[in-house]
């Protein structure tokens, strides 16, 4: 409906063959339509920059974000311009919109990011890179009003709580999050079957016992506790990511590759119980989201390829951004996007 919010992006994984072929992503994820002029411009891969390219396309296709980006204060000194991530992103956006080529290079932005010790030529978890990039953007927007607008656009507000199971003493703390890190397994190590199940599991309270007991201020000793969080406020752009990547001792980073289907829309009023929402939560009627994009990952944790599938907010059409290649695709099928790693609604 008209009041439904945008679902800007999911970061995910298309099914992979035994022999990884990045060029096969289009075939595996969505059957591309005939190539037509789209006005959308690709970004050349500068060496393991597919993750950055995908996230940049997600930012740039989100008109709520670009409205903020276009209003930033331009640094006066040339040296400061070179170091300003928001300004370099703005220059890249304008270059893409002026270009008559199918793709452009992002070397100035890449150089700028490396000045801030952001390593780019490595394999990234897209959620990790998103957080690093977002924090750099936010910290370098000098206009307080614009910085606040960026915060409101992406920030999820929750209230964490801890309840002593001996005396019922409760402590609370308000927290902000940029993404919801969703589990792949429940507390009994059983696979979760849908994104909605994963969301319910994330907000499910956890019993802390034995070695996990916490110090109760009232009992003045460690006691069994109930730990959880309640949802207070959702932003206009909601980012979710699955905890697919994990570390094992004396081992490389591992990736959980089983499928987890996701819907084209989310209604948190239908997913969460009243107890999982803060009593003072406002605008719950707006806790409905439509999918805006998916960042997909194919391959292993140490070797893979990212691309982005994004819905144009002006046309309503879907496009695949695969580095320098951009093509229109059919509406995403939840079964085809079942291996996503991150999602933005």
C-alpha positions in Angstrom: 0.0 0.0 0.0 0.9 3.6 -0.1 2.1 3.6 3.5 4.3 0.6 3.1 8.0 1.2 3.6 10.8 0.2 1.3 12.7 -2.9 1.8 16.1 -1.7 0.5 18.4 -4.7 0.4 19.1 -8.3 1.1 22.6 -9.6 0.9 22.6 -13.2 -0.2 23.9 -16.2 -2.0 22.7 -17.9 -5.1 23.1 -21.6 -5.4 26.7 -22.5 -6.3 28.0 -25.2 -8.6 30.8 -27.5 -7.5 33.1 -25.3 -9.7 32.5 -21.7 -9.0 31.8 -19.4 -12.0 31.0 -15.8 -11.2 29.5 -15.2 -14.6 26.9 -17.9 -13.9 25.2 -15.8 -11.2 22.7 -14.2 -13.7 21.6 -17.6 -14.9 21.4 -19.1 -11.4 19.6 -16.2 -9.7 17.2 -14.7 -12.3 16.8 -15.1 -16.1 17.8 -11.8 -17.5 15.5 -10.0 -19.9 16.9 -8.7 -23.2 19.5 -5.9 -22.6 17.9 -2.5 -23.0 19.1 1.0 -22.1 18.3 1.4 -18.4 20.0 4.6 -17.4 21.7 2.5 -14.7 25.5 2.5 -14.8 27.8 -0.3 -13.6 31.1 -0.1 -11.6 34.3 -1.8 -12.8 35.8 -4.4 -10.5 39.1 -3.1 -9.3 40.2 -6.3 -7.8 37.9 -8.0 -5.2 35.8 -4.9 -5.1 32.5 -6.6 -6.1 31.2 -6.4 -2.5 31.9 -2.6 -2.4 30.4 -2.2 -5.8 27.2 -4.0 -4.8 26.8 -1.9 -1.6 27.4 1.3 -3.5 24.7 0.5 -6.0 22.3 -0.2 -3.1 23.1 3.2 -1.5 22.8 5.0 -4.8 19.5 3.4 -5.8 18.0 4.4 -2.5 16.6 7.9 -3.2 16.1 8.6 0.5 19.9 8.3 0.9 20.9 10.3 -2.2 18.7 13.2 -1.1 20.9 13.4 2.0 24.1 12.9 0.0 23.3 15.8 -2.4 22.9 18.2 0.5 26.3 17.6 2.2 28.7 20.5 2.7 31.6 20.3 0.2 35.0 20.5 2.0 36.9 23.7 1.0 40.4 22.3 1.0 41.4 20.0 -1.8 43.1 17.6 0.6 40.0 17.4 2.7 37.9 16.7 -0.4 40.2 13.7 -1.2 39.6 12.4 2.4 35.8 12.9 2.5 33.9 9.7 1.9 30.5 11.4 1.5 32.0 13.9 -1.0 33.8 11.2 -3.0 30.6 9.2 -3.1 28.7 12.2 -4.4 31.3 12.7 -7.1 31.0 9.1 -8.1 27.2 9.3 -8.2 27.3 12.4 -10.4 29.9 10.7 -12.7 27.6 7.7 -13.1 24.6 9.8 -13.9 26.6 11.9 -16.5 28.4 8.9 -18.1 27.3 7.5 -21.5 29.4 4.4 -20.9 28.1 1.2 -19.5 30.4 1.5 -16.4 32.7 3.8 -14.6 35.8 3.4 -12.3 35.6 4.2 -8.6 39.3 4.7 -8.0 39.0 8.0 -6.2 36.5 6.7 -3.7 38.6 3.5 -3.3 41.7 5.7 -2.6 39.7 7.7 -0.1 38.5 4.7 1.8 42.0 3.3 2.0 43.1 6.6 3.6 40.7 5.6 6.5 42.3 2.2 6.8 39.5 0.4 5.2 41.0 -2.7 3.5 39.2 -3.3 0.2 41.1 -5.8 -1.7 40.1 -8.7 0.5 37.1 -11.0 0.8 34.4 -9.3 2.8 31.2 -10.2 4.6 28.9 -7.6 3.1 27.3 -6.8 6.4 30.7 -6.0 7.9 31.6 -3.7 5.0 28.2 -2.0 5.1 28.7 -1.1 8.8 32.2 0.2 8.1 31.1 2.3 5.1 28.0 3.6 6.9 30.0 4.7 9.9 32.5 6.5 7.8 29.8 8.4 5.9 28.0 9.3 9.1 31.1 10.5 10.9 32.1 12.8 8.0 28.8 14.5 7.5 29.4 17.9 9.2 25.8 19.1 9.0 24.1 17.9 12.2 20.7 17.9 10.6 21.8 15.7 7.7 23.7 13.4 10.1 20.5 13.0 12.2 18.5 12.3 9.0 20.9 9.6 8.0 20.7 8.1 11.5 16.9 8.1 11.4 16.9 6.5 7.9 18.9 3.4 9.0 18.8 3.1 12.8 16.9 0.3 14.6 16.0 1.1 18.2 15.7 -1.7 20.8 15.5 -2.0 24.6 17.7 -4.7 26.1 16.6 -6.2 29.4 18.0 -8.6 32.0 15.7 -10.1 34.7 16.9 -12.0 37.7 15.1 -15.3 38.1 15.6 -15.2 41.9 14.3 -11.8 42.9 12.8 -10.5 39.6 15.0 -7.4 39.7 15.2 -6.0 36.1 17.8 -3.8 34.4 17.0 -2.1 31.0 19.2 -0.4 28.5 18.2 1.4 25.2 20.4 0.5 22.2 20.7 1.4 18.6 21.5 -1.0 15.8 22.2 -0.6 12.0 21.4 -4.2 11.1 19.6 -7.1 12.8 22.0 -10.1 12.9 19.7 -13.0 12.4 20.5 -16.6 13.5 20.4 -19.6 11.2 19.7 -22.0 14.0 17.6 -21.8 17.1 18.7 -22.4 20.7 18.4 -26.2 20.2 20.7 -26.1 17.1 17.8 -26.8 14.8 17.7 -25.1 11.4 15.4 -22.2 11.0 13.2 -22.5 7.9 12.1 -18.9 7.0 13.2 -15.4 7.6 10.2 -14.8 9.8 11.3 -17.7 12.0 14.8 -16.2 12.2 13.3 -12.9 13.3 11.2 -14.5 16.0 14.2 -16.4 17.2 16.3 -13.2 17.4 13.8 -11.6 19.7 13.2 -14.7 21.8 14.4 -14.3 25.4 17.3 -16.5 26.5 17.8 -18.2 29.8 21.3 -17.6 31.3 22.2 -20.3 33.7 25.3 -22.2 35.0 28.5 -20.5 33.7 26.4 -17.8 31.9 24.7 -16.5 35.1 24.9 -12.7 35.6 25.5 -10.6 38.7 22.3 -9.3 40.2 22.6 -5.9 41.8 19.9 -6.7 44.3 21.0 -10.2 45.2 24.6 -9.1 45.1 25.7 -12.4 43.5 25.4 -14.3 40.2 22.0 -15.7 39.6 20.1 -17.3 36.7 18.7 -14.5 34.5 16.4 -14.0 31.5 18.0 -11.9 28.8 16.3 -10.4 25.8 15.4 -7.3 23.8 12.2 -5.6 22.8 11.7 -3.7 19.5 11.2 0.0 20.0 11.4 1.7 16.6 12.1 0.6 13.0 13.7 2.9 10.4 12.5 3.6 6.9 15.3 1.5 5.5 15.6 -1.8 7.4 18.8 -3.9 7.0 18.9 -7.5 8.0 21.7 -10.0 7.7 22.1 -13.7 8.4 24.9 -14.9 10.5 26.2 -17.2 7.7 29.9 -16.6 8.3 31.6 -18.0 11.5 35.1 -18.8 12.8 36.4 -22.1 14.0 39.5 -22.4 16.0 42.6 -23.3 13.9 40.4 -23.0 10.8 39.5 -20.6 8.0 36.2 -18.6 8.1 33.3 -21.0 7.4 30.1 -20.3 5.6 26.6 -21.8 6.3 25.2 -22.4 2.8 21.8 -23.9 3.4 18.7 -22.1 2.0 16.5 -19.8 4.0 13.6 -18.4 1.9 12.5 -14.8 2.4 9.3 -13.0 1.6 8.7 -10.0 -0.8 7.2 -8.2 2.2 7.5 -8.1 6.0 4.9 -7.1 8.6 6.4 -7.0 12.0 3.0 -6.8 13.6 2.4 -10.3 12.3 5.8 -11.6 13.1 6.5 -10.4 16.7 4.3 -10.9 19.8 3.2 -8.0 22.0 5.8 -9.0 24.6 8.6 -8.6 22.0 7.7 -5.0 21.3 8.3 -2.1 23.7 5.1 -0.8 25.3 5.9 2.7 24.1 6.7 1.7 20.6 5.2 4.2 18.2 4.1 4.0 14.5 3.7 0.2 14.7 1.2 0.6 11.8 4.2 1.5 9.7 6.1 -1.6 10.6 5.4 -3.0 7.1 8.1 -3.4 4.5 8.5 -4.2 0.8 11.7 -5.7 -0.6 13.9 -3.1 -2.4 17.1 -5.1 -3.1 19.2 -8.2 -2.5 23.0 -8.4 -2.4 23.8 -11.9 -3.4 27.0 -13.9 -2.7 28.1 -17.0 -4.6 30.9 -19.2 -3.6 32.8 -19.9 -0.3 33.7 -17.7 2.6 37.2 -17.3 1.3 36.4 -17.2 -2.4 33.3 -15.8 -3.9 31.5 -13.1 -5.8 28.9 -10.5 -4.9 26.2 -8.8 -7.1 23.1 -6.8 -6.3 19.5 -7.1 -7.4 17.7 -3.8 -6.8 14.2 -2.5 -7.5 14.1 1.0 -9.1 11.9 3.2 -6.9 10.9 5.3 -9.9 10.1 2.5 -12.3 9.3 -0.4 -10.1 11.5 -2.6 -12.3 14.3 -4.9 -11.0 17.9 -4.7 -12.2 21.0 -6.9 -11.6 24.2 -4.9 -10.9 27.0 -7.3 -11.5 30.1 -5.0 -11.4 30.3 -3.4 -14.8 27.3 -5.2 -16.1 23.7 -4.0 -15.5 20.6 -5.6 -16.9 16.9 -5.8 -16.2 15.6 -8.9 -14.5 12.3 -10.4 -13.7 10.8 -10.0 -10.3 12.8 -12.0 -7.7 11.5 -15.4 -6.7 11.9 -16.1 -3.0 13.2 -19.6 -3.8 15.9 -18.2 -6.1 17.1 -15.7 -3.5 17.0 -18.3 -0.7 20.7 -18.1 0.1 21.0 -14.4 1.0 23.4 -13.2 3.6 22.1 -9.7 4.3 18.8 -7.9 3.6 17.6 -4.4 3.6 13.8 -3.7 3.7 
